[in-house]
């Protein structure tokens, strides 16, 4: 799979997760980001998967890891902060 195909897949999965979030969507997104070598987004998406299946403690650990990997990426850090807020509500 080439870089362009992978970017297209990630784009499609992100859109799908916005319109119809699902555990499988998060898992596939995590794998796609991992294949791209993007550890920060891969771990963030893995946290989405964990939360979607009710594994909130695992999701929190994964968010903490994603935060470390995302240093300097203000857009992802904002998403992570929003996710922390979501988990606090639960």
Secondary structure, 3 states (H helix, E strand, C coil): CCHHHHHHHHHHHHHHHHHCCCHHHHHHHHHHHHHHCCHHHHHHHHHHHHHHCCCHHHHHHHHHHHHHHCCCCHHHHHHHHHHHHHHHHC
